């Protein structure tokens, strides 16, 4: 899981959420949490993509998922199963 902080988090969330390599994305206040397969490669891709959109992150790092992250993941998975 990655956590990113950038000047326009809603724009970043929309941009990153549309990428095939992003498995899940969510906003936690002004911080974006992304689930990706490979943290280092995902971080590099996210930073590059956001920089190209003039929304360069001030912070981009791998983190341990919080209990809230796990809860959101479970809700999302349950929602997909009921469709």
N, CA, C and O atoms as a Tinker XYZ file with bonds, in Angstrom:
   332  protein
     1  N      0.838000   -1.164000    0.000000    73     2
     2  CA     0.000000    0.000000    0.000000    64     1     3
     3  C      0.886000    1.230000    0.000000    63     2     4     5
     4  O      1.920000    1.276000    0.666000    81     3
     5  N      0.456000    2.225000   -0.763000    73     3     6
     6  CA     1.171000    3.497000   -0.849000    64     5     7
     7  C      0.321000    4.596000   -0.242000    63     6     8     9
     8  O     -0.908000    4.553000   -0.298000    81     7
     9  N      0.987000    5.575000    0.333000    73     7    10
    10  CA     0.305000    6.775000    0.801000    64     9    11
    11  C      0.952000    7.958000    0.107000    63    10    12    13
    12  O      2.172000    8.120000    0.139000    81    11
    13  N      0.123000    8.785000   -0.522000    73    11    14
    14  CA     0.603000    9.945000   -1.255000    64    13    15
    15  C     -0.065000   11.201000   -0.721000    63    14    16    17
    16  O     -1.241000   11.194000   -0.359000    81    15
    17  N      0.706000   12.271000   -0.679000    73    15    18
    18  CA     0.187000   13.587000   -0.323000    64    17    19
    19  C      0.547000   14.503000   -1.476000    63    18    20    21
    20  O      1.712000   14.588000   -1.864000    81    19
    21  N     -0.443000   15.188000   -2.027000    73    19    22
    22  CA    -0.168000   16.089000   -3.138000    64    21    23
    23  C     -1.088000   17.312000   -3.040000    63    22    24    25
    24  O     -2.054000   17.302000   -2.278000    81    23
    25  N     -0.789000   18.358000   -3.806000    73    23    26
    26  CA    -1.546000   19.603000   -3.684000    64    25    27
    27  C     -3.044000   19.464000   -3.976000    63    26    28    29
    28  O     -3.861000   20.104000   -3.315000    81    27
    29  N     -3.405000   18.648000   -4.944000    73    27    30
    30  CA    -4.816000   18.482000   -5.319000    64    29    31
    31  C     -5.197000   17.009000   -5.206000    63    30    32    33
    32  O     -5.192000   16.288000   -6.204000    81    31
    33  N     -5.524000   16.561000   -4.002000    73    31    34
    34  CA    -5.762000   15.131000   -3.788000    64    33    35
    35  C     -6.950000   14.561000   -4.569000    63    34    36    37
    36  O     -6.892000   13.413000   -5.011000    81    35
    37  N     -8.012000   15.325000   -4.744000    73    35    38
    38  CA    -9.157000   14.789000   -5.489000    64    37    39
    39  C     -8.808000   14.560000   -6.953000    63    38    40    41
    40  O     -9.211000   13.556000   -7.541000    81    39
    41  N     -8.063000   15.485000   -7.538000    73    39    42
    42  CA    -7.614000   15.305000   -8.929000    64    41    43
    43  C     -6.700000   14.085000   -9.025000    63    42    44    45
    44  O     -6.802000   13.294000   -9.963000    81    43
    45  N     -5.812000   13.942000   -8.051000    73    43    46
    46  CA    -4.881000   12.811000   -8.048000    64    45    47
    47  C     -5.625000   11.490000   -7.906000    63    46    48    49
    48  O     -5.303000   10.513000   -8.582000    81    47
    49  N     -6.621000   11.463000   -7.025000    73    47    50
    50  CA    -7.397000   10.247000   -6.815000    64    49    51
    51  C     -8.101000    9.824000   -8.103000    63    50    52    53
    52  O     -8.115000    8.643000   -8.451000    81    51
    53  N     -8.676000   10.786000   -8.799000    73    51    54
    54  CA    -9.360000   10.485000  -10.060000    64    53    55
    55  C     -8.383000    9.967000  -11.110000    63    54    56    57
    56  O     -8.673000    8.995000  -11.808000    81    55
    57  N     -7.238000   10.609000  -11.218000    73    55    58
    58  CA    -6.232000   10.209000  -12.199000    64    57    59
    59  C     -5.669000    8.820000  -11.894000    63    58    60    61
    60  O     -5.578000    7.972000  -12.781000    81    59
    61  N     -5.298000    8.596000  -10.651000    73    59    62
    62  CA    -4.685000    7.325000  -10.281000    64    61    63
    63  C     -5.698000    6.187000  -10.271000    63    62    64    65
    64  O     -5.355000    5.048000  -10.587000    81    63
    65  N     -6.933000    6.485000   -9.913000    73    63    66
    66  CA    -7.963000    5.452000   -9.870000    64    65    67
    67  C     -8.267000    4.852000  -11.232000    63    66    68    69
    68  O     -8.792000    3.742000  -11.320000    81    67
    69  N     -7.944000    5.568000  -12.281000    73    67    70
    70  CA    -8.183000    5.077000  -13.628000    64    69    71
    71  C     -7.047000    4.251000  -14.208000    63    70    72    73
    72  O     -7.119000    3.828000  -15.362000    81    71
    73  N     -5.998000    4.014000  -13.424000    73    71    74
    74  CA    -4.839000    3.272000  -13.915000    64    73    75
    75  C     -5.028000    1.775000  -13.680000    63    74    76    77
    76  O     -5.491000    1.360000  -12.618000    81    75
    77  N     -4.670000    0.977000  -14.669000    73    75    78
    78  CA    -4.855000   -0.475000  -14.574000    64    77    79
    79  C     -3.981000   -1.109000  -13.496000    63    78    80    81
    80  O     -4.329000   -2.177000  -12.992000    81    79
    81  N     -2.878000   -0.503000  -13.130000    73    79    82
    82  CA    -1.964000   -1.054000  -12.136000    64    81    83
    83  C     -2.356000   -0.696000  -10.697000    63    82    84    85
    84  O     -1.727000   -1.159000   -9.745000    81    83
    85  N     -3.400000    0.133000  -10.544000    73    83    86
    86  CA    -3.906000    0.482000   -9.215000    64    85    87
    87  C     -5.068000   -0.449000   -8.905000    63    86    88    89
    88  O     -6.105000   -0.397000   -9.566000    81    87
    89  N     -4.895000   -1.298000   -7.902000    73    87    90
    90  CA    -5.935000   -2.268000   -7.538000    64    89    91
    91  C     -7.075000   -1.621000   -6.756000    63    90    92    93
    92  O     -8.243000   -1.920000   -7.006000    81    91
    93  N     -6.751000   -0.747000   -5.821000    73    91    94
    94  CA    -7.737000   -0.021000   -5.028000    64    93    95
    95  C     -7.188000    1.366000   -4.731000    63    94    96    97
    96  O     -5.976000    1.574000   -4.676000    81    95
    97  N     -8.102000    2.310000   -4.540000    73    95    98
    98  CA    -7.692000    3.667000   -4.196000    64    97    99
    99  C     -8.744000    4.278000   -3.273000    63    98   100   101
   100  O     -9.939000    4.010000   -3.407000    81    99
   101  N     -8.283000    5.095000   -2.343000    73    99   102
   102  CA    -9.203000    5.771000   -1.428000    64   101   103
   103  C     -8.544000    7.028000   -0.890000    63   102   104   105
   104  O     -7.323000    7.184000   -0.919000    81   103
   105  N     -9.391000    7.913000   -0.400000    73   103   106
   106  CA    -8.930000    9.187000    0.135000    64   105   107
   107  C     -9.131000    9.182000    1.644000    63   106   108   109
   108  O    -10.214000    8.856000    2.131000    81   107
   109  N     -8.094000    9.542000    2.376000    73   107   110
   110  CA    -8.126000    9.648000    3.829000    64   109   111
   111  C     -7.762000   11.084000    4.177000    63   110   112   113
   112  O     -6.589000   11.401000    4.374000    81   111
   113  N     -8.758000   11.946000    4.252000    73   111   114
   114  CA    -8.497000   13.372000    4.458000    64   113   115
   115  C     -7.810000   13.935000    3.239000    63   114   116   117
   116  O     -8.416000   14.023000    2.171000    81   115
   117  N     -6.558000   14.318000    3.377000    73   115   118
   118  CA    -5.791000   14.847000    2.241000    64   117   119
   119  C     -4.773000   13.835000    1.740000    63   118   120   121
   120  O     -3.937000   14.157000    0.895000    81   119
   121  N     -4.840000   12.619000    2.253000    73   119   122
   122  CA    -3.891000   11.565000    1.871000    64   121   123
   123  C     -4.585000   10.525000    0.992000    63   122   124   125
   124  O     -5.737000   10.160000    1.221000    81   123
   125  N     -3.864000   10.070000    0.000000    73   123   126
   126  CA    -4.389000    9.054000   -0.914000    64   125   127
   127  C     -3.730000    7.725000   -0.567000    63   126   128   129
   128  O     -2.514000    7.649000   -0.394000    81   127
   129  N     -4.540000    6.689000   -0.469000    73   127   130
   130  CA    -4.012000    5.340000   -0.253000    64   129   131
   131  C     -4.262000    4.537000   -1.517000    63   130   132   133
   132  O     -5.381000    4.491000   -2.028000    81   131
   133  N     -3.213000    3.908000   -2.010000    73   131   134
   134  CA    -3.286000    3.089000   -3.216000    64   133   135
   135  C     -2.818000    1.678000   -2.894000    63   134   136   137
   136  O     -1.816000    1.481000   -2.206000    81   135
   137  N     -3.550000    0.711000   -3.398000    73   135   138
   138  CA    -3.093000   -0.679000   -3.324000    64   137   139
   139  C     -2.550000   -1.017000   -4.706000    63   138   140   141
   140  O     -3.258000   -0.933000   -5.709000    81   139
   141  N     -1.282000   -1.400000   -4.733000    73   139   142
   142  CA    -0.599000   -1.758000   -5.981000    64   141   143
   143  C      0.140000   -3.076000   -5.763000    63   142   144   145
   144  O      0.366000   -3.485000   -4.624000    81   143
   145  N      0.510000   -3.730000   -6.844000    73   143   146
   146  CA     1.222000   -5.002000   -6.726000    64   145   147
   147  C      2.638000   -4.836000   -6.185000    63   146   148   149
   148  O      3.067000   -5.604000   -5.324000    81   147
   149  N      3.349000   -3.857000   -6.674000    73   147   150
   150  CA     4.745000   -3.644000   -6.273000    64   149   151
   151  C      4.894000   -2.208000   -5.796000    63   150   152   153
   152  O      4.742000   -1.270000   -6.579000    81   151
   153  N      5.191000   -2.033000   -4.508000    73   151   154
   154  CA     5.205000   -0.703000   -3.901000    64   153   155
   155  C      6.191000    0.248000   -4.583000    63   154   156   157
   156  O      5.826000    1.374000   -4.919000    81   155
   157  N      7.420000   -0.186000   -4.790000    73   155   158
   158  CA     8.426000    0.721000   -5.352000    64   157   159
   159  C      8.072000    1.134000   -6.785000    63   158   160   161
   160  O      8.135000    2.316000   -7.125000    81   159
   161  N      7.705000    0.174000   -7.610000    73   159   162
   162  CA     7.339000    0.485000   -8.993000    64   161   163
   163  C      6.065000    1.327000   -9.026000    63   162   164   165
   164  O      5.963000    2.263000   -9.819000    81   163
   165  N      5.106000    1.006000   -8.182000    73   163   166
   166  CA     3.860000    1.774000   -8.122000    64   165   167
   167  C      4.105000    3.202000   -7.680000    63   166   168   169
   168  O      3.515000    4.136000   -8.224000    81   167
   169  N      4.974000    3.374000   -6.693000    73   167   170
   170  CA     5.313000    4.724000   -6.229000    64   169   171
   171  C      5.945000    5.534000   -7.349000    63   170   172   173
   172  O      5.573000    6.686000   -7.573000    81   171
   173  N      6.899000    4.936000   -8.052000    73   171   174
   174  CA     7.566000    5.636000   -9.149000    64   173   175
   175  C      6.570000    6.024000  -10.238000    63   174   176   177
   176  O      6.620000    7.139000  -10.759000    81   175
   177  N      5.671000    5.112000  -10.582000    73   175   178
   178  CA     4.672000    5.395000  -11.625000    64   177   179
   179  C      3.722000    6.494000  -11.175000    63   178   180   181
   180  O      3.394000    7.387000  -11.956000    81   179
   181  N      3.275000    6.438000   -9.920000    73   179   182
   182  CA     2.341000    7.437000   -9.399000    64   181   183
   183  C      2.983000    8.820000   -9.376000    63   182   184   185
   184  O      2.365000    9.799000   -9.794000    81   183
   185  N      4.215000    8.903000   -8.892000    73   183   186
   186  CA     4.911000   10.192000   -8.827000    64   185   187
   187  C      5.088000   10.761000  -10.228000    63   186   188   189
   188  O      4.855000   11.949000  -10.449000    81   187
   189  N      5.497000    9.927000  -11.169000    73   187   190
   190  CA     5.692000   10.388000  -12.549000    64   189   191
   191  C      4.378000   10.881000  -13.166000    63   190   192   193
   192  O      4.338000   11.943000  -13.788000    81   191
   193  N      3.324000   10.115000  -12.992000    73   191   194
   194  CA     2.022000   10.472000  -13.554000    64   193   195
   195  C      1.505000   11.779000  -12.958000    63   194   196   197
   196  O      1.003000   12.638000  -13.682000    81   195
   197  N      1.626000   11.927000  -11.650000    73   195   198
   198  CA     1.154000   13.151000  -10.997000    64   197   199
   199  C      2.020000   14.349000  -11.357000    63   198   200   201
   200  O      1.503000   15.456000  -11.507000    81   199
   201  N      3.315000   14.153000  -11.497000    73   199   202
   202  CA     4.198000   15.245000  -11.909000    64   201   203
   203  C      3.830000   15.737000  -13.297000    63   202   204   205
   204  O      3.837000   16.940000  -13.558000    81   203
   205  N      3.506000   14.804000  -14.192000    73   203   206
   206  CA     3.084000   15.182000  -15.550000    64   205   207
   207  C      1.788000   15.986000  -15.521000    63   206   208   209
   208  O      1.547000   16.807000  -16.406000    81   207
   209  N      0.954000   15.756000  -14.511000    73   207   210
   210  CA    -0.318000   16.480000  -14.372000    64   209   211
   211  C     -0.152000   17.737000  -13.512000    63   210   212   213
   212  O     -1.140000   18.333000  -13.084000    81   211
   213  N      1.091000   18.137000  -13.263000    73   211   214
   214  CA     1.408000   19.308000  -12.435000    64   213   215
   215  C      0.777000   19.199000  -11.044000    63   214   216   217
   216  O      0.233000   20.167000  -10.513000    81   215
   217  N      0.864000   17.998000  -10.470000    73   215   218
   218  CA     0.317000   17.723000   -9.148000    64   217   219
   219  C      1.308000   16.829000   -8.391000    63   218   220   221
   220  O      0.932000   15.819000   -7.794000    81   219
   221  N      2.577000   17.230000   -8.435000    73   219   222
   222  CA     3.673000   16.414000   -7.865000    64   221   223
   223  C      3.450000   16.176000   -6.372000    63   222   224   225
   224  O      3.202000   17.119000   -5.620000    81   223
   225  N      3.538000   14.928000   -5.951000    73   223   226
   226  CA     3.367000   14.618000   -4.524000    64   225   227
   227  C      4.469000   15.232000   -3.665000    63   226   228   229
   228  O      5.630000   15.294000   -4.072000    81   227
   229  N      4.090000   15.680000   -2.480000    73   227   230
   230  CA     5.074000   16.148000   -1.507000    64   229   231
   231  C      5.572000   14.976000   -0.673000    63   230   232   233
   232  O      6.606000   15.061000   -0.009000    81   231
   233  N      4.817000   13.876000   -0.718000    73   231   234
   234  CA     5.195000   12.660000   -0.007000    64   233   235
   235  C      4.613000   11.470000   -0.751000    63   234   236   237
   236  O      3.470000   11.513000   -1.204000    81   235
   237  N      5.397000   10.414000   -0.875000    73   235   238
   238  CA     4.942000    9.177000   -1.515000    64   237   239
   239  C      5.742000    8.037000   -0.912000    63   238   240   241
   240  O      6.937000    7.894000   -1.173000    81   239
   241  N      5.072000    7.222000   -0.099000    73   239   242
   242  CA     5.803000    6.153000    0.572000    64   241   243
   243  C      4.934000    4.919000    0.775000    63   242   244   245
   244  O      3.706000    4.999000    0.807000    81   243
   245  N      5.591000    3.795000    0.908000    73   243   246
   246  CA     4.901000    2.547000    1.233000    64   245   247
   247  C      4.538000    2.575000    2.713000    63   246   248   249
   248  O      5.330000    3.007000    3.550000    81   247
   249  N      3.334000    2.112000    3.022000    73   247   250
   250  CA     2.876000    2.079000    4.411000    64   249   251
   251  C      2.253000    0.721000    4.715000    63   250   252   253
   252  O      1.933000   -0.047000    3.807000    81   251
   253  N      2.088000    0.442000    5.980000    73   251   254
   254  CA     1.360000   -0.737000    6.429000    64   253   255
   255  C     -0.113000   -0.351000    6.460000    63   254   256   257
   256  O     -0.456000    0.684000    7.032000    81   255
   257  N     -0.992000   -1.146000    5.867000    73   255   258
   258  CA    -2.420000   -0.808000    5.865000    64   257   259
   259  C     -2.965000   -0.675000    7.292000    63   258   260   261
   260  O     -2.628000   -1.460000    8.178000    81   259
   261  N     -3.806000    0.327000    7.487000    73   259   262
   262  CA    -4.439000    0.538000    8.788000    64   261   263
   263  C     -5.694000   -0.329000    8.889000    63   262   264   265
   264  O     -6.114000   -0.943000    7.908000    81   263
   265  N     -6.275000   -0.371000   10.058000    73   263   266
   266  CA    -7.523000   -1.094000   10.258000    64   265   267
   267  C     -8.611000   -0.509000    9.370000    63   266   268   269
   268  O     -9.444000   -1.246000    8.843000    81   267
   269  N     -8.610000    0.796000    9.201000    73   267   270
   270  CA    -9.587000    1.448000    8.326000    64   269   271
   271  C     -9.395000    1.005000    6.873000    63   270   272   273
   272  O    -10.375000    0.784000    6.162000    81   271
   273  N     -8.154000    0.874000    6.429000    73   271   274
   274  CA    -7.877000    0.394000    5.074000    64   273   275
   275  C     -8.455000   -1.005000    4.874000    63   274   276   277
   276  O     -9.071000   -1.291000    3.847000    81   275
   277  N     -8.254000   -1.859000    5.852000    73   275   278
   278  CA    -8.754000   -3.233000    5.764000    64   277   279
   279  C    -10.278000   -3.235000    5.731000    63   278   280   281
   280  O    -10.875000   -3.995000    4.969000    81   279
   281  N    -10.909000   -2.408000    6.536000    73   279   282
   282  CA   -12.364000   -2.304000    6.576000    64   281   283
   283  C    -12.908000   -1.860000    5.208000    63   282   284   285
   284  O    -13.864000   -2.447000    4.700000    81   283
   285  N    -12.307000   -0.840000    4.624000    73   283   286
   286  CA   -12.745000   -0.356000    3.305000    64   285   287
   287  C    -12.555000   -1.442000    2.254000    63   286   288   289
   288  O    -13.404000   -1.618000    1.380000    81   287
   289  N    -11.453000   -2.165000    2.336000    73   287   290
   290  CA   -11.211000   -3.269000    1.395000    64   289   291
   291  C    -12.324000   -4.309000    1.508000    63   290   292   293
   292  O    -12.845000   -4.773000    0.494000    81   291
   293  N    -12.688000   -4.673000    2.725000    73   291   294
   294  CA   -13.726000   -5.682000    2.938000    64   293   295
   295  C    -15.081000   -5.194000    2.418000    63   294   296   297
   296  O    -15.819000   -5.969000    1.809000    81   295
   297  N    -15.413000   -3.934000    2.646000    73   295   298
   298  CA   -16.675000   -3.387000    2.134000    64   297   299
   299  C    -16.699000   -3.386000    0.610000    63   298   300   301
   300  O    -17.711000   -3.723000   -0.005000    81   299
   301  N    -15.592000   -3.010000    0.019000    73   299   302
   302  CA   -15.501000   -2.991000   -1.447000    64   301   303
   303  C    -15.640000   -4.401000   -2.015000    63   302   304   305
   304  O    -16.357000   -4.615000   -2.993000    81   303
   305  N    -14.966000   -5.341000   -1.412000    73   303   306
   306  CA   -15.045000   -6.732000   -1.872000    64   305   307
   307  C    -16.457000   -7.270000   -1.731000    63   306   308   309
   308  O    -16.948000   -7.948000   -2.634000    81   307
   309  N    -17.118000   -6.986000   -0.624000    73   307   310
   310  CA   -18.496000   -7.452000   -0.417000    64   309   311
   311  C    -19.447000   -6.820000   -1.422000    63   310   312   313
   312  O    -20.375000   -7.472000   -1.899000    81   311
   313  N    -19.219000   -5.558000   -1.742000    73   311   314
   314  CA   -20.058000   -4.860000   -2.715000    64   313   315
   315  C    -19.906000   -5.484000   -4.109000    63   314   316   317
   316  O    -20.887000   -5.616000   -4.841000    81   315
   317  N    -18.699000   -5.859000   -4.467000    73   315   318
   318  CA   -18.456000   -6.489000   -5.769000    64   317   319
   319  C    -19.152000   -7.832000   -5.863000    63   318   320   321
   320  O    -19.672000   -8.189000   -6.920000    81   319
   321  N    -19.169000   -8.580000   -4.768000    73   319   322
   322  CA   -19.774000   -9.912000   -4.758000    64   321   323
   323  C    -21.285000   -9.870000   -4.919000    63   322   324   325
   324  O    -21.874000  -10.813000   -5.447000    81   323
   325  N    -21.924000   -8.785000   -4.470000    73   323   326
   326  CA   -23.386000   -8.677000   -4.543000    64   325   327
   327  C    -23.865000   -8.138000   -5.875000    63   326   328   329
   328  O    -25.072000   -8.079000   -6.113000    81   327
   329  N    -22.969000   -7.749000   -6.735000    73   327   330
   330  CA   -23.375000   -7.207000   -8.054000    64   329   331
   331  C    -23.678000   -8.309000   -9.013000    63   330   332
   332  O    -24.033000   -8.047000  -10.162000    81   331
